[in-house]
């Protein structure tokens, strides 16, 4: 039976602006399925983004949405959650928006463990704003600002999130479409700051520069490098070289920020 995606799409907003072959649409459909699975109410769900191709996603969603300043999605989302802690808050953005200009906001949102879900679509480049290299661009790969190869080592976004204090961290790929909604569903249901990194493809500004012949080749690359966490446990370091772990990478229970902040307010009021 076909899934009714249209009830979650804002009327008159399609067709979308993403390039043919971009994986962002796959992720959006996964997010919609997750929202439906969890049973979130559209009027109580805030989807927040910054700037970039991935950050255009909330504009298509028929929920409460905020398209904010570059790199500031986590800051705006924190404001929403602090003002209305009963709301379900989901952030969506790219690797550049989230871990470069938004990197400081990202690590402190992880540290606070505020109850939100951040979906980072990692296509390894600034796709919309000129094809510049991002903190996730692999060493040696080309971008508009590194035409002879990127000299920088890339962030491991999932490890960065874990190190900064996020209490749920998962990773999937745009190739493994059926896994995306399951990871996002578990992230939304987790009480605390959840990060879901989706390895995505950008055929226009990344693929062409780095000699991928087609979208199919890029998708097959995502398939080939992805190794489920449980399968990785049985593999040697040599076998895991060049691979990326997928699935739920980290999960723990810790005090949630808005609840702890409410206690501070209660103590302050009691002291008057």
C-alpha positions in Angstrom: 0.0 0.0 0.0 1.4 3.4 -1.0 2.4 5.8 1.8 0.5 9.1 1.8 3.3 11.6 1.7 1.2 14.4 0.5 -0.6 15.0 3.8 2.8 16.1 5.2 3.8 18.3 2.2 2.8 22.0 2.2 0.4 22.7 -0.7 1.9 24.3 -3.8 5.5 23.8 -2.8 6.4 20.9 -5.2 8.3 20.3 -7.4 11.3 20.8 -5.2 14.5 22.7 -6.2 17.0 19.8 -5.6 19.1 18.6 -8.5 18.2 15.4 -10.3 19.9 12.5 -8.4 20.3 14.5 -5.1 19.6 12.3 -2.1 17.8 15.0 -0.1 14.4 13.9 -1.3 15.1 10.4 -0.1 15.9 11.8 3.4 12.8 13.9 3.4 10.6 10.9 2.6 12.3 9.0 5.4 11.7 11.9 7.8 8.0 12.0 6.8 7.6 8.3 7.5 9.3 8.7 10.9 7.0 11.6 11.9 4.0 9.4 10.9 5.3 6.4 12.7 5.9 8.3 15.9 2.5 10.0 15.5 3.8 13.6 15.9 1.1 16.2 15.4 2.0 18.7 12.7 0.9 21.7 14.7 3.2 20.6 17.6 6.2 19.8 15.4 8.8 22.4 14.7 11.3 21.7 11.9 14.2 24.1 11.9 17.0 24.7 9.4 19.8 27.1 8.5 21.0 27.7 5.0 22.0 25.3 2.2 20.4 22.7 -0.1 19.5 20.5 2.9 18.1 23.4 4.8 15.4 24.0 2.1 13.7 20.8 3.4 11.5 22.4 6.0 9.9 24.6 3.4 8.2 21.6 1.9 6.9 20.3 5.2 3.4 21.1 6.4 4.5 21.6 10.0 5.7 24.6 12.1 8.9 25.5 10.2 11.8 27.9 10.6 14.3 28.7 7.8 16.9 30.6 9.8 20.4 32.2 9.3 23.4 30.2 8.1 24.7 27.9 10.8 22.2 29.1 13.4 19.6 26.3 13.2 20.6 24.8 16.6 20.4 28.2 18.3 17.0 28.9 16.9 15.8 25.4 17.7 17.1 25.7 21.3 15.1 28.9 21.6 11.9 27.1 20.4 12.4 24.2 22.8 13.2 26.5 25.8 10.1 28.6 25.1 7.8 25.6 24.3 9.4 22.5 25.8 6.3 20.5 24.9 7.0 20.9 21.2 8.7 18.2 19.1 11.7 19.9 17.6 13.7 18.6 14.6 16.7 20.2 13.0 17.7 19.6 9.4 20.8 20.8 7.7 24.0 20.0 5.7 27.5 19.2 6.8 28.7 22.7 6.1 25.8 24.5 7.9 26.0 22.2 10.9 29.7 21.7 11.5 31.4 24.7 10.0 29.7 28.0 10.6 27.3 26.2 12.9 29.9 24.1 14.6 29.9 25.9 17.9 26.1 25.8 18.2 26.2 22.1 17.3 28.7 21.1 20.0 26.9 23.1 22.7 23.5 21.6 21.8 25.1 18.2 22.1 26.6 19.2 25.5 23.4 20.5 26.9 21.4 17.3 25.9 18.3 19.3 25.0 15.5 17.1 23.7 15.8 17.6 19.9 16.7 15.6 16.9 19.3 16.9 14.4 19.4 15.3 11.0 22.7 16.2 9.2 22.7 15.5 5.5 26.4 14.9 4.8 27.1 15.3 1.1 30.7 16.3 1.8 30.5 19.8 0.3 28.7 23.2 0.3 26.3 22.3 -2.5 24.2 25.4 -2.8 26.6 28.3 -1.9 29.3 27.6 -4.5 30.7 24.1 -4.1 33.3 25.0 -1.4 34.9 22.3 0.6 33.3 21.6 4.0 34.6 20.1 7.3 33.4 16.7 5.9 35.1 16.9 2.5 37.6 13.9 2.4 41.3 14.7 2.2 42.4 15.0 -1.5 38.9 15.6 -2.9 38.2 18.6 -5.0 35.9 21.5 -4.5 35.6 25.0 -5.9 37.9 26.3 -3.2 40.3 23.3 -3.3 40.6 22.7 -7.1 43.9 20.8 -6.6 42.6 18.7 -3.7 41.5 19.3 -0.1 44.5 19.3 2.3 42.4 19.2 5.4 41.4 16.0 7.3 37.6 15.7 7.6 35.5 15.6 10.7 33.9 12.3 11.7 30.5 14.0 12.5 29.2 11.1 14.5 32.3 10.9 16.6 32.2 14.7 17.1 28.6 14.4 18.3 29.5 11.7 20.7 32.5 13.5 22.0 30.5 16.7 22.5 27.8 14.9 24.6 25.0 13.9 22.4 23.1 11.0 24.0 21.9 9.3 20.7 24.0 9.2 17.6 23.2 7.2 14.5 24.4 7.1 10.8 22.7 6.0 7.6 23.1 6.6 3.9 20.8 7.8 1.2 21.3 4.5 -0.6 19.8 2.6 2.4 16.5 4.4 2.1 14.5 1.9 4.2 16.8 2.4 7.2 16.5 6.2 7.3 13.0 6.3 8.8 13.9 3.7 11.4 16.9 5.7 12.6 15.0 9.0 12.7 12.1 7.3 14.5 14.4 6.0 17.3 16.1 9.4 17.4 12.8 11.2 17.9 11.7 8.8 20.6 15.0 9.2 22.5 14.8 11.7 25.4 17.8 13.9 24.8 19.9 15.4 22.0 19.9 13.0 19.1 22.0 13.2 16.0 21.3 11.3 12.8 24.0 11.7 10.1 22.9 10.7 6.6 25.7 10.2 4.1 24.2 11.8 1.0 25.2 12.4 -2.6 25.7 15.7 -4.4 26.0 14.9 -8.1 26.3 18.5 -9.3 28.9 20.3 -7.2 30.7 17.3 -5.7 30.2 14.4 -8.1 31.3 16.2 -11.2 34.4 17.6 -9.7 35.4 14.2 -8.3 34.9 12.2 -11.4 31.9 10.2 -10.5 30.3 9.2 -13.8 26.8 9.0 -12.7 24.4 9.2 -9.7 24.2 5.4 -9.8 28.0 5.3 -9.3 27.7 7.7 -6.3 24.9 5.6 -4.8 26.9 2.4 -5.2 29.8 4.1 -3.5 27.6 4.8 -0.5 26.4 1.2 -0.5 30.0 -0.1 -0.7 31.5 1.9 2.1 28.6 1.3 4.6 29.0 -1.4 7.2 26.3 -2.1 9.8 27.6 -1.8 13.4 26.9 -5.5 14.2 28.7 -6.7 11.1 31.7 -4.5 11.9 32.2 -6.3 15.2 33.2 -9.4 13.2 35.6 -7.6 10.9 39.3 -6.9 11.2 40.8 -3.3 11.1 42.1 -4.1 7.6 38.6 -5.1 6.5 37.1 -1.9 7.9 39.7 0.4 6.3 37.8 2.9 4.2 34.5 1.8 5.5 31.9 3.8 7.5 29.8 2.3 10.3 26.0 2.6 10.0 23.2 2.1 12.4 22.8 3.3 16.0 26.4 4.1 17.1 25.8 5.4 20.6 23.0 5.7 23.1 22.8 6.6 26.8 20.3 8.1 29.2 21.2 11.5 30.9 19.2 14.3 32.4 17.4 16.4 29.8 18.2 20.1 29.6 14.7 21.7 29.6 13.7 19.6 32.7 16.9 20.6 34.5 16.4 24.2 33.6 12.8 24.1 35.0 14.3 22.9 38.3 16.6 26.0 38.3 13.6 28.2 37.8 11.7 26.5 40.7 14.7 27.0 43.0 15.0 30.6 42.0 11.3 31.2 42.7 11.5 29.4 46.0 14.4 31.6 47.1 12.4 34.8 46.7 
